[in-house]
Amino acid sequence: MTKKTKNKYNHYTEDFRREAVRRSDLPGASAVEVARELGIHPGQIYNWRRQCKRLSDKQFNTVNGVDYSQEESEEIRKLKRQISDLKEENEFLKKATAHFSKEKW
């Protein structure tokens, strides 16, 4: 894992953060142990874990128990609107066909 240092503050890469959180979530591991190995404060891993959860909550939506990205969710909503519009058009065409088939030529 790589660490990026700038001025007197440590700035960690996104990959470093994700890996630290992933390792602390492994069975038999703890945030304290992982933090000690990496030379950071355990609270930092808890903060990163919370941030990852918050980001993943925003990035994914659950539809019928399945997680979809925001892009996929938007596409699903768009397709559902199209289906609804097509059903309305279909109903209209059925009624129009029934109406015109009753007319005598």
C-alpha positions in Angstrom: 0.0 0.0 0.0 1.3 3.5 -0.8 1.0 6.6 1.2 1.2 10.1 -0.1 2.7 12.8 2.2 2.2 16.5 1.7 3.4 19.2 4.1 3.0 18.2 7.7 -0.2 16.2 7.1 -0.5 12.7 5.8 -2.7 12.4 2.8 -3.5 8.8 1.9 -4.5 7.5 -1.5 -8.0 6.2 -2.1 -6.6 2.7 -2.7 -4.7 2.9 0.6 -7.9 3.8 2.5 -10.0 1.1 0.8 -7.4 -1.5 1.5 -7.1 -0.5 5.2 -10.9 -0.7 5.6 -11.0 -4.0 3.7 -8.3 -5.6 5.8 -9.9 -4.4 9.1 -13.1 -6.1 8.0 -11.5 -9.5 7.5 -12.5 -12.2 9.9 -10.1 -12.3 12.9 -8.7 -8.8 12.1 -9.5 -5.5 13.9 -9.1 -1.9 13.1 -6.7 -1.5 15.9 -4.4 -4.3 14.6 -4.5 -3.0 11.0 -3.9 0.6 12.2 -0.9 -0.5 14.2 0.5 -2.4 11.2 0.1 0.7 9.0 1.3 3.2 11.5 -2.0 5.2 11.7 -4.5 5.9 14.4 -7.3 3.3 14.7 -9.9 6.2 14.6 -8.8 6.9 11.0 -9.9 3.5 9.9 -13.3 3.9 11.6 -13.6 7.3 9.8 -12.7 5.8 6.5 -15.1 2.9 7.0 -17.9 5.4 7.7 -17.0 7.4 4.7 -17.0 4.3 2.5 -20.4 3.3 3.7 -21.8 6.8 3.2 -20.4 6.8 -0.4 -21.6 3.4 -1.2 -25.1 4.3 0.1 -25.2 7.2 -2.3 -23.7 5.3 -5.2 -26.1 2.3 -5.1 -29.9 2.0 -4.9 -31.8 -1.1 -4.0 -34.7 -2.1 -6.3 -36.5 -5.3 -5.3 -33.6 -6.4 -3.2 -31.0 -5.9 -5.9 -28.3 -3.2 -5.7 -27.9 -1.0 -8.8 -25.6 1.8 -9.4 -27.1 5.3 -9.8 -26.7 5.0 -13.6 -28.4 1.7 -13.7 -31.2 3.0 -11.4 -31.8 6.0 -13.7 -31.9 3.7 -16.7 -34.5 1.4 -14.9 -36.6 4.5 -14.1 -36.4 5.6 -17.7 -37.4 2.2 -19.0 -40.3 2.0 -16.5 -41.6 5.4 -17.8 -41.3 4.1 -21.4 -43.2 1.0 -20.5 -45.9 3.0 -18.9 -46.2 5.3 -21.9 -46.3 2.3 -24.3 -49.1 0.7 -22.2 -51.1 3.9 -22.4 -50.6 4.1 -26.2 -51.5 0.4 -26.5 -54.8 0.9 -24.5 -55.7 3.9 -26.7 -55.0 1.9 -29.9 -57.2 -1.0 -28.6 -60.1 1.4 -27.9 -59.6 3.1 -31.3 -59.6 -0.2 -33.1 -62.7 -1.4 -31.3 -64.4 1.9 -32.1 -63.5 1.9 -35.8 -64.4 -1.8 -36.2 -67.9 -1.1 -34.9 -68.5 1.6 -37.5 -70.3 0.5 -40.6 -68.6 1.2 -43.9 
